[in-house]
Amino acid sequence: MTMEAGTVERLQSLLRLYREGYRSPIIDQAIAKLIALEIEQSQIELQRLEACLRTYEQQYGMTSDEFYRRFRSGDLGDDIDVVEWSVFWDMHQATQRCLDELTKWKSD
């Protein structure tokens, strides 16, 4: 079993226990701390990706939104810069979605 599969199974076990009424302040605190750490790491990664995107935006004189629309429609070809920019944009979007989801559950 992979580590990822084991993690999913452990989380599902905890979910079953909680649905049955089990409660643990230790687990609650640990999960809140893990979420806070993931938020922090996602914010750092987002800043790194935004710096990469800004470099391409300045070099090519367009926003990443505009670039990606044009890239998806096939207007920009497949030069290495274009492919790298699209990868950075995809990573940025995935990281932002993750951050948005995690901040829904952030403890106050």
PDB file as gemmi writes it, atoms N, CA and C in Angstrom:
CRYST1    1.000    1.000    1.000  90.00  90.00  90.00 P 1                      
ATOM      1  N   MET A   1       0.847  -1.185   0.000  1.00  0.00           N  
ATOM      2  CA  MET A   1       0.000   0.000   0.000  1.00  0.00           C  
ATOM      3  C   MET A   1       0.887   1.241   0.000  1.00  0.00           C  
ATOM      4  N   THR A   2       0.541   2.192  -0.833  1.00  0.00           N  
ATOM      5  CA  THR A   2       1.313   3.422  -0.887  1.00  0.00           C  
ATOM      6  C   THR A   2       0.999   4.290   0.326  1.00  0.00           C  
ATOM      7  N   MET A   3       1.892   5.245   0.592  1.00  0.00           N  
ATOM      8  CA  MET A   3       1.670   6.146   1.712  1.00  0.00           C  
ATOM      9  C   MET A   3       0.372   6.922   1.506  1.00  0.00           C  
ATOM     10  N   GLU A   4       0.138   7.353   0.258  1.00  0.00           N  
ATOM     11  CA  GLU A   4      -1.068   8.116  -0.042  1.00  0.00           C  
ATOM     12  C   GLU A   4      -2.322   7.297   0.250  1.00  0.00           C  
ATOM     13  N   ALA A   5      -2.341   6.039  -0.166  1.00  0.00           N  
ATOM     14  CA  ALA A   5      -3.501   5.175   0.085  1.00  0.00           C  
ATOM     15  C   ALA A   5      -3.693   4.973   1.581  1.00  0.00           C  
ATOM     16  N   GLY A   6      -2.592   4.790   2.298  1.00  0.00           N  
ATOM     17  CA  GLY A   6      -2.677   4.634   3.754  1.00  0.00           C  
ATOM     18  C   GLY A   6      -3.236   5.879   4.419  1.00  0.00           C  
ATOM     19  N   THR A   7      -2.840   7.039   3.940  1.00  0.00           N  
ATOM     20  CA  THR A   7      -3.352   8.296   4.492  1.00  0.00           C  
ATOM     21  C   THR A   7      -4.845   8.407   4.254  1.00  0.00           C  
ATOM     22  N   VAL A   8      -5.283   8.083   3.061  1.00  0.00           N  
ATOM     23  CA  VAL A   8      -6.705   8.148   2.739  1.00  0.00           C  
ATOM     24  C   VAL A   8      -7.488   7.196   3.641  1.00  0.00           C  
ATOM     25  N   GLU A   9      -6.981   5.995   3.831  1.00  0.00           N  
ATOM     26  CA  GLU A   9      -7.665   5.031   4.687  1.00  0.00           C  
ATOM     27  C   GLU A   9      -7.735   5.508   6.139  1.00  0.00           C  
ATOM     28  N   ARG A  10      -6.652   6.091   6.636  1.00  0.00           N  
ATOM     29  CA  ARG A  10      -6.655   6.616   8.011  1.00  0.00           C  
ATOM     30  C   ARG A  10      -7.662   7.754   8.157  1.00  0.00           C  
ATOM     31  N   LEU A  11      -7.697   8.635   7.158  1.00  0.00           N  
ATOM     32  CA  LEU A  11      -8.657   9.740   7.208  1.00  0.00           C  
ATOM     33  C   LEU A  11     -10.095   9.227   7.150  1.00  0.00           C  
ATOM     34  N   GLN A  12     -10.330   8.228   6.323  1.00  0.00           N  
ATOM     35  CA  GLN A  12     -11.670   7.647   6.239  1.00  0.00           C  
ATOM     36  C   GLN A  12     -12.064   6.985   7.553  1.00  0.00           C  
ATOM     37  N   SER A  13     -11.113   6.342   8.221  1.00  0.00           N  
ATOM     38  CA  SER A  13     -11.389   5.744   9.536  1.00  0.00           C  
ATOM     39  C   SER A  13     -11.767   6.814  10.551  1.00  0.00           C  
ATOM     40  N   LEU A  14     -11.011   7.902  10.561  1.00  0.00           N  
ATOM     41  CA  LEU A  14     -11.338   9.008  11.468  1.00  0.00           C  
ATOM     42  C   LEU A  14     -12.713   9.577  11.157  1.00  0.00           C  
ATOM     43  N   LEU A  15     -13.028   9.722   9.902  1.00  0.00           N  
ATOM     44  CA  LEU A  15     -14.334  10.239   9.496  1.00  0.00           C  
ATOM     45  C   LEU A  15     -15.449   9.322  10.000  1.00  0.00           C  
ATOM     46  N   ARG A  16     -15.262   8.014   9.838  1.00  0.00           N  
ATOM     47  CA  ARG A  16     -16.272   7.070  10.337  1.00  0.00           C  
ATOM     48  C   ARG A  16     -16.447   7.222  11.845  1.00  0.00           C  
ATOM     49  N   LEU A  17     -15.326   7.304  12.568  1.00  0.00           N  
ATOM     50  CA  LEU A  17     -15.407   7.465  14.027  1.00  0.00           C  
ATOM     51  C   LEU A  17     -16.146   8.749  14.401  1.00  0.00           C  
ATOM     52  N   TYR A  18     -15.808   9.839  13.747  1.00  0.00           N  
ATOM     53  CA  TYR A  18     -16.447  11.124  14.057  1.00  0.00           C  
ATOM     54  C   TYR A  18     -17.931  11.097  13.716  1.00  0.00           C  
ATOM     55  N   ARG A  19     -18.276  10.435  12.633  1.00  0.00           N  
ATOM     56  CA  ARG A  19     -19.699  10.319  12.286  1.00  0.00           C  
ATOM     57  C   ARG A  19     -20.467   9.501  13.315  1.00  0.00           C  
ATOM     58  N   GLU A  20     -19.771   8.588  13.998  1.00  0.00           N  
ATOM     59  CA  GLU A  20     -20.393   7.766  15.029  1.00  0.00           C  
ATOM     60  C   GLU A  20     -20.393   8.454  16.391  1.00  0.00           C  
ATOM     61  N   GLY A  21     -19.877   9.679  16.452  1.00  0.00           N  
ATOM     62  CA  GLY A  21     -19.925  10.446  17.689  1.00  0.00           C  
ATOM     63  C   GLY A  21     -18.614  10.560  18.441  1.00  0.00           C  
ATOM     64  N   TYR A  22     -17.583   9.912  17.990  1.00  0.00           N  
ATOM     65  CA  TYR A  22     -16.272  10.009  18.638  1.00  0.00           C  
ATOM     66  C   TYR A  22     -15.747  11.428  18.522  1.00  0.00           C  
ATOM     67  N   ARG A  23     -15.118  11.923  19.566  1.00  0.00           N  
ATOM     68  CA  ARG A  23     -14.507  13.254  19.545  1.00  0.00           C  
ATOM     69  C   ARG A  23     -13.165  13.210  20.256  1.00  0.00           C  
ATOM     70  N   SER A  24     -12.210  13.969  19.756  1.00  0.00           N  
ATOM     71  CA  SER A  24     -10.893  14.049  20.372  1.00  0.00           C  
ATOM     72  C   SER A  24     -10.316  15.437  20.165  1.00  0.00           C  
ATOM     73  N   PRO A  25     -10.098  16.170  21.252  1.00  0.00           N  
ATOM     74  CA  PRO A  25      -9.482  17.494  21.102  1.00  0.00           C  
ATOM     75  C   PRO A  25      -8.060  17.404  20.541  1.00  0.00           C  
ATOM     76  N   ILE A  26      -7.374  16.316  20.783  1.00  0.00           N  
ATOM     77  CA  ILE A  26      -6.017  16.149  20.243  1.00  0.00           C  
ATOM     78  C   ILE A  26      -6.072  16.042  18.724  1.00  0.00           C  
ATOM     79  N   ILE A  27      -6.987  15.226  18.208  1.00  0.00           N  
ATOM     80  CA  ILE A  27      -7.138  15.098  16.754  1.00  0.00           C  
ATOM     81  C   ILE A  27      -7.603  16.425  16.168  1.00  0.00           C  
ATOM     82  N   ASP A  28      -8.545  17.083  16.804  1.00  0.00           N  
ATOM     83  CA  ASP A  28      -9.031  18.378  16.321  1.00  0.00           C  
ATOM     84  C   ASP A  28      -7.886  19.387  16.211  1.00  0.00           C  
ATOM     85  N   GLN A  29      -7.048  19.458  17.251  1.00  0.00           N  
ATOM     86  CA  GLN A  29      -5.924  20.393  17.241  1.00  0.00           C  
ATOM     87  C   GLN A  29      -4.897  20.015  16.186  1.00  0.00           C  
ATOM     88  N   ALA A  30      -4.638  18.719  16.053  1.00  0.00           N  
ATOM     89  CA  ALA A  30      -3.656  18.270  15.057  1.00  0.00           C  
ATOM     90  C   ALA A  30      -4.119  18.607  13.651  1.00  0.00           C  
ATOM     91  N   ILE A  31      -5.383  18.378  13.369  1.00  0.00           N  
ATOM     92  CA  ILE A  31      -5.912  18.681  12.032  1.00  0.00           C  
ATOM     93  C   ILE A  31      -5.874  20.181  11.770  1.00  0.00           C  
ATOM     94  N   ALA A  32      -6.247  20.976  12.762  1.00  0.00           N  
ATOM     95  CA  ALA A  32      -6.194  22.435  12.601  1.00  0.00           C  
ATOM     96  C   ALA A  32      -4.767  22.895  12.325  1.00  0.00           C  
ATOM     97  N   LYS A  33      -3.803  22.317  13.023  1.00  0.00           N  
ATOM     98  CA  LYS A  33      -2.397  22.683  12.822  1.00  0.00           C  
ATOM     99  C   LYS A  33      -1.913  22.268  11.434  1.00  0.00           C  
ATOM    100  N   LEU A  34      -2.294  21.058  11.003  1.00  0.00           N  
ATOM    101  CA  LEU A  34      -1.909  20.598   9.673  1.00  0.00           C  
ATOM    102  C   LEU A  34      -2.470  21.508   8.582  1.00  0.00           C  
ATOM    103  N   ILE A  35      -3.711  21.904   8.750  1.00  0.00           N  
ATOM    104  CA  ILE A  35      -4.324  22.799   7.765  1.00  0.00           C  
ATOM    105  C   ILE A  35      -3.594  24.138   7.739  1.00  0.00           C  
ATOM    106  N   ALA A  36      -3.269  24.664   8.920  1.00  0.00           N  
ATOM    107  CA  ALA A  36      -2.543  25.936   8.986  1.00  0.00           C  
ATOM    108  C   ALA A  36      -1.178  25.832   8.299  1.00  0.00           C  
ATOM    109  N   LEU A  37      -0.484  24.718   8.509  1.00  0.00           N  
ATOM    110  CA  LEU A  37       0.815  24.518   7.865  1.00  0.00           C  
ATOM    111  C   LEU A  37       0.678  24.399   6.348  1.00  0.00           C  
ATOM    112  N   GLU A  38      -0.335  23.695   5.892  1.00  0.00           N  
ATOM    113  CA  GLU A  38      -0.568  23.552   4.449  1.00  0.00           C  
ATOM    114  C   GLU A  38      -0.921  24.895   3.819  1.00  0.00           C  
ATOM    115  N   ILE A  39      -1.704  25.702   4.528  1.00  0.00           N  
ATOM    116  CA  ILE A  39      -2.033  27.043   4.035  1.00  0.00           C  
ATOM    117  C   ILE A  39      -0.761  27.863   3.878  1.00  0.00           C  
ATOM    118  N   GLU A  40       0.088  27.809   4.877  1.00  0.00           N  
ATOM    119  CA  GLU A  40       1.344  28.563   4.825  1.00  0.00           C  
ATOM    120  C   GLU A  40       2.210  28.114   3.647  1.00  0.00           C  
ATOM    121  N   GLN A  41       2.349  26.811   3.460  1.00  0.00           N  
ATOM    122  CA  GLN A  41       3.152  26.298   2.350  1.00  0.00           C  
ATOM    123  C   GLN A  41       2.529  26.645   0.998  1.00  0.00           C  
ATOM    124  N   SER A  42       1.209  26.581   0.910  1.00  0.00           N  
ATOM    125  CA  SER A  42       0.531  26.936  -0.337  1.00  0.00           C  
ATOM    126  C   SER A  42       0.722  28.408  -0.660  1.00  0.00           C  
ATOM    127  N   GLN A  43       0.691  29.270   0.350  1.00  0.00           N  
ATOM    128  CA  GLN A  43       0.898  30.697   0.123  1.00  0.00           C  
ATOM    129  C   GLN A  43       2.314  30.971  -0.373  1.00  0.00           C  
ATOM    130  N   ILE A  44       3.290  30.273   0.190  1.00  0.00           N  
ATOM    131  CA  ILE A  44       4.679  30.424  -0.249  1.00  0.00           C  
ATOM    132  C   ILE A  44       4.819  29.965  -1.699  1.00  0.00           C  
ATOM    133  N   GLU A  45       4.229  28.805  -2.014  1.00  0.00           N  
ATOM    134  CA  GLU A  45       4.295  28.288  -3.384  1.00  0.00           C  
ATOM    135  C   GLU A  45       3.584  29.221  -4.354  1.00  0.00           C  
ATOM    136  N   LEU A  46       2.459  29.778  -3.941  1.00  0.00           N  
ATOM    137  CA  LEU A  46       1.726  30.702  -4.798  1.00  0.00           C  
ATOM    138  C   LEU A  46       2.561  31.941  -5.105  1.00  0.00           C  
ATOM    139  N   GLN A  47       3.258  32.459  -4.123  1.00  0.00           N  
ATOM    140  CA  GLN A  47       4.127  33.619  -4.346  1.00  0.00           C  
ATOM    141  C   GLN A  47       5.249  33.286  -5.324  1.00  0.00           C  
ATOM    142  N   ARG A  48       5.826  32.098  -5.193  1.00  0.00           N  
ATOM    143  CA  ARG A  48       6.896  31.671  -6.104  1.00  0.00           C  
ATOM    144  C   ARG A  48       6.365  31.571  -7.530  1.00  0.00           C  
ATOM    145  N   LEU A  49       5.201  30.974  -7.678  1.00  0.00           N  
ATOM    146  CA  LEU A  49       4.609  30.822  -9.007  1.00  0.00           C  
ATOM    147  C   LEU A  49       4.221  32.179  -9.597  1.00  0.00           C  
ATOM    148  N   GLU A  50       3.716  33.082  -8.772  1.00  0.00           N  
ATOM    149  CA  GLU A  50       3.355  34.418  -9.260  1.00  0.00           C  
ATOM    150  C   GLU A  50       4.576  35.172  -9.748  1.00  0.00           C  
ATOM    151  N   ALA A  51       5.712  34.982  -9.093  1.00  0.00           N  
ATOM    152  CA  ALA A  51       6.947  35.617  -9.560  1.00  0.00           C  
ATOM    153  C   ALA A  51       7.344  35.059 -10.931  1.00  0.00           C  
ATOM    154  N   CYS A  52       7.210  33.764 -11.116  1.00  0.00           N  
ATOM    155  CA  CYS A  52       7.501  33.145 -12.428  1.00  0.00           C  
ATOM    156  C   CYS A  52       6.560  33.695 -13.494  1.00  0.00           C  
ATOM    157  N   LEU A  53       5.281  33.782 -13.155  1.00  0.00           N  
ATOM    158  CA  LEU A  53       4.298  34.287 -14.117  1.00  0.00           C  
ATOM    159  C   LEU A  53       4.580  35.743 -14.483  1.00  0.00           C  
ATOM    160  N   ARG A  54       4.940  36.562 -13.494  1.00  0.00           N  
ATOM    161  CA  ARG A  54       5.243  37.972 -13.760  1.00  0.00           C  
ATOM    162  C   ARG A  54       6.401  38.113 -14.756  1.00  0.00           C  
ATOM    163  N   THR A  55       7.379  37.234 -14.640  1.00  0.00           N  
ATOM    164  CA  THR A  55       8.515  37.267 -15.567  1.00  0.00           C  
ATOM    165  C   THR A  55       8.036  37.088 -17.000  1.00  0.00           C  
ATOM    166  N   TYR A  56       7.191  36.095 -17.219  1.00  0.00           N  
ATOM    167  CA  TYR A  56       6.659  35.868 -18.566  1.00  0.00           C  
ATOM    168  C   TYR A  56       5.739  37.012 -19.000  1.00  0.00           C  
ATOM    169  N   GLU A  57       4.921  37.506 -18.090  1.00  0.00           N  
ATOM    170  CA  GLU A  57       4.008  38.607 -18.431  1.00  0.00           C  
ATOM    171  C   GLU A  57       4.786  39.841 -18.883  1.00  0.00           C  
ATOM    172  N   GLN A  58       5.860  40.155 -18.187  1.00  0.00           N  
ATOM    173  CA  GLN A  58       6.678  41.305 -18.564  1.00  0.00           C  
ATOM    174  C   GLN A  58       7.392  41.057 -19.889  1.00  0.00           C  
ATOM    175  N   GLN A  59       7.892  39.854 -20.059  1.00  0.00           N  
ATOM    176  CA  GLN A  59       8.631  39.524 -21.279  1.00  0.00           C  
ATOM    177  C   GLN A  59       7.733  39.572 -22.512  1.00  0.00           C  
ATOM    178  N   TYR A  60       6.485  39.122 -22.380  1.00  0.00           N  
ATOM    179  CA  TYR A  60       5.595  39.012 -23.537  1.00  0.00           C  
ATOM    180  C   TYR A  60       4.484  40.065 -23.562  1.00  0.00           C  
ATOM    181  N   GLY A  61       4.427  40.913 -22.563  1.00  0.00           N  
ATOM    182  CA  GLY A  61       3.482  42.030 -22.571  1.00  0.00           C  
ATOM    183  C   GLY A  61       2.013  41.643 -22.530  1.00  0.00           C  
ATOM    184  N   MET A  62       1.694  40.587 -21.797  1.00  0.00           N  
ATOM    185  CA  MET A  62       0.283  40.208 -21.630  1.00  0.00           C  
ATOM    186  C   MET A  62       0.124  39.523 -20.285  1.00  0.00           C  
ATOM    187  N   THR A  63      -1.100  39.553 -19.786  1.00  0.00           N  
ATOM    188  CA  THR A  63      -1.385  38.875 -18.525  1.00  0.00           C  
ATOM    189  C   THR A  63      -1.383  37.364 -18.736  1.00  0.00           C  
ATOM    190  N   SER A  64      -1.246  36.644 -17.660  1.00  0.00           N  
ATOM    191  CA  SER A  64      -1.291  35.185 -17.742  1.00  0.00           C  
ATOM    192  C   SER A  64      -2.677  34.695 -18.137  1.00  0.00           C  
ATOM    193  N   ASP A  65      -3.714  35.402 -17.700  1.00  0.00           N  
ATOM    194  CA  ASP A  65      -5.083  35.050 -18.129  1.00  0.00           C  
ATOM    195  C   ASP A  65      -5.200  35.126 -19.647  1.00  0.00           C  
ATOM    196  N   GLU A  66      -4.754  36.256 -20.201  1.00  0.00           N  
ATOM    197  CA  GLU A  66      -4.817  36.445 -21.653  1.00  0.00           C  
ATOM    198  C   GLU A  66      -3.957  35.402 -22.358  1.00  0.00           C  
ATOM    199  N   PHE A  67      -2.746  35.211 -21.852  1.00  0.00           N  
ATOM    200  CA  PHE A  67      -1.863  34.206 -22.438  1.00  0.00           C  
ATOM    201  C   PHE A  67      -2.556  32.852 -22.482  1.00  0.00           C  
ATOM    202  N   TYR A  68      -3.146  32.429 -21.376  1.00  0.00           N  
ATOM    203  CA  TYR A  68      -3.704  31.078 -21.311  1.00  0.00           C  
ATOM    204  C   TYR A  68      -4.886  30.912 -22.262  1.00  0.00           C  
ATOM    205  N   ARG A  69      -5.702  31.949 -22.380  1.00  0.00           N  
ATOM    206  CA  ARG A  69      -6.802  31.890 -23.359  1.00  0.00           C  
ATOM    207  C   ARG A  69      -6.248  31.694 -24.765  1.00  0.00           C  
ATOM    208  N   ARG A  70      -5.226  32.470 -25.090  1.00  0.00           N  
ATOM    209  CA  ARG A  70      -4.627  32.375 -26.425  1.00  0.00           C  
ATOM    210  C   ARG A  70      -3.904  31.044 -26.617  1.00  0.00           C  
ATOM    211  N   PHE A  71      -3.259  30.565 -25.584  1.00  0.00           N  
ATOM    212  CA  PHE A  71      -2.566  29.280 -25.641  1.00  0.00           C  
ATOM    213  C   PHE A  71      -3.554  28.151 -25.893  1.00  0.00           C  
ATOM    214  N   ARG A  72      -4.657  28.143 -25.152  1.00  0.00           N  
ATOM    215  CA  ARG A  72      -5.668  27.087 -25.293  1.00  0.00           C  
ATOM    216  C   ARG A  72      -6.334  27.107 -26.664  1.00  0.00           C  
ATOM    217  N   SER A  73      -6.404  28.278 -27.255  1.00  0.00           N  
ATOM    218  CA  SER A  73      -7.014  28.356 -28.587  1.00  0.00           C  
ATOM    219  C   SER A  73      -6.006  28.033 -29.699  1.00  0.00           C  
ATOM    220  N   GLY A  74      -4.743  27.813 -29.342  1.00  0.00           N  
ATOM    221  CA  GLY A  74      -3.734  27.424 -30.315  1.00  0.00           C  
ATOM    222  C   GLY A  74      -3.037  28.576 -31.008  1.00  0.00           C  
ATOM    223  N   ASP A  75      -3.229  29.796 -30.510  1.00  0.00           N  
ATOM    224  CA  ASP A  75      -2.652  30.981 -31.159  1.00  0.00           C  
ATOM    225  C   ASP A  75      -1.160  31.182 -30.900  1.00  0.00           C  
ATOM    226  N   LEU A  76      -0.583  30.491 -29.915  1.00  0.00           N  
ATOM    227  CA  LEU A  76       0.777  30.829 -29.500  1.00  0.00           C  
ATOM    228  C   LEU A  76       1.828  29.776 -29.821  1.00  0.00           C  
ATOM    229  N   GLY A  77       1.443  28.701 -30.439  1.00  0.00           N  
ATOM    230  CA  GLY A  77       2.424  27.679 -30.801  1.00  0.00           C  
ATOM    231  C   GLY A  77       2.862  26.850 -29.608  1.00  0.00           C  
ATOM    232  N   ASP A  78       4.042  26.235 -29.758  1.00  0.00           N  
ATOM    233  CA  ASP A  78       4.508  25.344 -28.702  1.00  0.00           C  
ATOM    234  C   ASP A  78       5.988  25.529 -28.387  1.00  0.00           C  
ATOM    235  N   ASP A  79       6.463  26.767 -28.487  1.00  0.00           N  
ATOM    236  CA  ASP A  79       7.834  27.066 -28.074  1.00  0.00           C  
ATOM    237  C   ASP A  79       7.990  26.727 -26.596  1.00  0.00           C  
ATOM    238  N   ILE A  80       9.220  26.515 -26.175  1.00  0.00           N  
ATOM    239  CA  ILE A  80       9.485  26.111 -24.795  1.00  0.00           C  
ATOM    240  C   ILE A  80       8.949  27.134 -23.796  1.00  0.00           C  
ATOM    241  N   ASP A  81       9.093  28.436 -24.086  1.00  0.00           N  
ATOM    242  CA  ASP A  81       8.569  29.461 -23.177  1.00  0.00           C  
ATOM    243  C   ASP A  81       7.058  29.340 -23.028  1.00  0.00           C  
ATOM    244  N   VAL A  82       6.395  29.075 -24.124  1.00  0.00           N  
ATOM    245  CA  VAL A  82       4.936  28.960 -24.108  1.00  0.00           C  
ATOM    246  C   VAL A  82       4.518  27.759 -23.260  1.00  0.00           C  
ATOM    247  N   VAL A  83       5.189  26.648 -23.459  1.00  0.00           N  
ATOM    248  CA  VAL A  83       4.861  25.442 -22.698  1.00  0.00           C  
ATOM    249  C   VAL A  83       5.162  25.647 -21.213  1.00  0.00           C  
ATOM    250  N   GLU A  84       6.322  26.224 -20.905  1.00  0.00           N  
ATOM    251  CA  GLU A  84       6.663  26.475 -19.496  1.00  0.00           C  
ATOM    252  C   GLU A  84       5.660  27.422 -18.845  1.00  0.00           C  
ATOM    253  N   TRP A  85       5.305  28.484 -19.545  1.00  0.00           N  
ATOM    254  CA  TRP A  85       4.340  29.440 -19.007  1.00  0.00           C  
ATOM    255  C   TRP A  85       3.016  28.731 -18.721  1.00  0.00           C  
ATOM    256  N   SER A  86       2.591  27.879 -19.627  1.00  0.00           N  
ATOM    257  CA  SER A  86       1.321  27.170 -19.408  1.00  0.00           C  
ATOM    258  C   SER A  86       1.419  26.238 -18.202  1.00  0.00           C  
ATOM    259  N   VAL A  87       2.572  25.605 -18.007  1.00  0.00           N  
ATOM    260  CA  VAL A  87       2.755  24.728 -16.850  1.00  0.00           C  
ATOM    261  C   VAL A  87       2.719  25.549 -15.558  1.00  0.00           C  
ATOM    262  N   PHE A  88       3.425  26.676 -15.542  1.00  0.00           N  
ATOM    263  CA  PHE A  88       3.390  27.531 -14.356  1.00  0.00           C  
ATOM    264  C   PHE A  88       1.967  28.011 -14.069  1.00  0.00           C  
ATOM    265  N   TRP A  89       1.224  28.355 -15.117  1.00  0.00           N  
ATOM    266  CA  TRP A  89      -0.163  28.808 -14.942  1.00  0.00           C  
ATOM    267  C   TRP A  89      -1.021  27.684 -14.363  1.00  0.00           C  
ATOM    268  N   ASP A  90      -0.883  26.480 -14.902  1.00  0.00           N  
ATOM    269  CA  ASP A  90      -1.642  25.338 -14.379  1.00  0.00           C  
ATOM    270  C   ASP A  90      -1.300  25.079 -12.907  1.00  0.00           C  
ATOM    271  N   MET A  91      -0.019  25.141 -12.589  1.00  0.00           N  
ATOM    272  CA  MET A  91       0.407  24.940 -11.197  1.00  0.00           C  
ATOM    273  C   MET A  91      -0.161  26.036 -10.297  1.00  0.00           C  
ATOM    274  N   HIS A  92      -0.132  27.267 -10.784  1.00  0.00           N  
ATOM    275  CA  HIS A  92      -0.681  28.390 -10.024  1.00  0.00           C  
ATOM    276  C   HIS A  92      -2.164  28.172  -9.747  1.00  0.00           C  
ATOM    277  N   GLN A  93      -2.901  27.792 -10.775  1.00  0.00           N  
ATOM    278  CA  GLN A  93      -4.339  27.590 -10.618  1.00  0.00           C  
ATOM    279  C   GLN A  93      -4.631  26.448  -9.643  1.00  0.00           C  
ATOM    280  N   ALA A  94      -3.892  25.360  -9.741  1.00  0.00           N  
ATOM    281  CA  ALA A  94      -4.093  24.218  -8.838  1.00  0.00           C  
ATOM    282  C   ALA A  94      -3.762  24.606  -7.395  1.00  0.00           C  
ATOM    283  N   THR A  95      -2.688  25.358  -7.213  1.00  0.00           N  
ATOM    284  CA  THR A  95      -2.302  25.798  -5.874  1.00  0.00           C  
ATOM    285  C   THR A  95      -3.336  26.755  -5.304  1.00  0.00           C  
ATOM    286  N   GLN A  96      -3.864  27.638  -6.134  1.00  0.00           N  
ATOM    287  CA  GLN A  96      -4.897  28.577  -5.671  1.00  0.00           C  
ATOM    288  C   GLN A  96      -6.161  27.824  -5.264  1.00  0.00           C  
ATOM    289  N   ARG A  97      -6.564  26.824  -6.051  1.00  0.00           N  
ATOM    290  CA  ARG A  97      -7.746  26.020  -5.695  1.00  0.00           C  
ATOM    291  C   ARG A  97      -7.535  25.311  -4.359  1.00  0.00           C  
ATOM    292  N   CYS A  98      -6.351  24.757  -4.172  1.00  0.00           N  
ATOM    293  CA  CYS A  98      -6.011  24.088  -2.912  1.00  0.00           C  
ATOM    294  C   CYS A  98      -6.081  25.076  -1.755  1.00  0.00           C  
ATOM    295  N   LEU A  99      -5.492  26.234  -1.926  1.00  0.00           N  
ATOM    296  CA  LEU A  99      -5.505  27.263  -0.882  1.00  0.00           C  
ATOM    297  C   LEU A  99      -6.923  27.708  -0.571  1.00  0.00           C  
ATOM    298  N   ASP A 100      -7.736  27.900  -1.595  1.00  0.00           N  
ATOM    299  CA  ASP A 100      -9.133  28.289  -1.383  1.00  0.00           C  
ATOM    300  C   ASP A 100      -9.874  27.240  -0.556  1.00  0.00           C  
ATOM    301  N   GLU A 101      -9.643  25.981  -0.872  1.00  0.00           N  
ATOM    302  CA  GLU A 101     -10.305  24.891  -0.142  1.00  0.00           C  
ATOM    303  C   GLU A 101      -9.814  24.819   1.305  1.00  0.00           C  
ATOM    304  N   LEU A 102      -8.509  24.934   1.483  1.00  0.00           N  
ATOM    305  CA  LEU A 102      -7.951  24.852   2.838  1.00  0.00           C  
ATOM    306  C   LEU A 102      -8.406  26.006   3.725  1.00  0.00           C  
ATOM    307  N   THR A 103      -8.518  27.204   3.157  1.00  0.00           N  
ATOM    308  CA  THR A 103      -8.901  28.347   3.983  1.00  0.00           C  
ATOM    309  C   THR A 103     -10.356  28.287   4.414  1.00  0.00           C  
ATOM    310  N   LYS A 104     -11.174  27.464   3.765  1.00  0.00           N  
ATOM    311  CA  LYS A 104     -12.542  27.268   4.235  1.00  0.00           C  
ATOM    312  C   LYS A 104     -12.558  26.646   5.621  1.00  0.00           C  
ATOM    313  N   TRP A 105     -11.526  25.860   5.926  1.00  0.00           N  
ATOM    314  CA  TRP A 105     -11.503  25.077   7.162  1.00  0.00           C  
ATOM    315  C   TRP A 105     -10.505  25.600   8.167  1.00  0.00           C  
ATOM    316  N   LYS A 106      -9.905  26.715   7.884  1.00  0.00           N  
ATOM    317  CA  LYS A 106      -8.905  27.277   8.811  1.00  0.00           C  
ATOM    318  C   LYS A 106      -9.576  27.650  10.121  1.00  0.00           C  
ATOM    319  N   SER A 107      -8.944  27.259  11.211  1.00  0.00           N  
ATOM    320  CA  SER A 107      -9.446  27.620  12.539  1.00  0.00           C  
ATOM    321  C   SER A 107      -9.193  29.089  12.792  1.00  0.00           C  
ATOM    322  N   ASP A 108     -10.117  29.712  13.454  1.00  0.00           N  
ATOM    323  CA  ASP A 108      -9.933  31.137  13.788  1.00  0.00           C  
ATOM    324  C   ASP A 108      -9.191  31.315  15.088  1.00  0.00           C  
TER     325      ASP A 108                                                      
END                                                                             
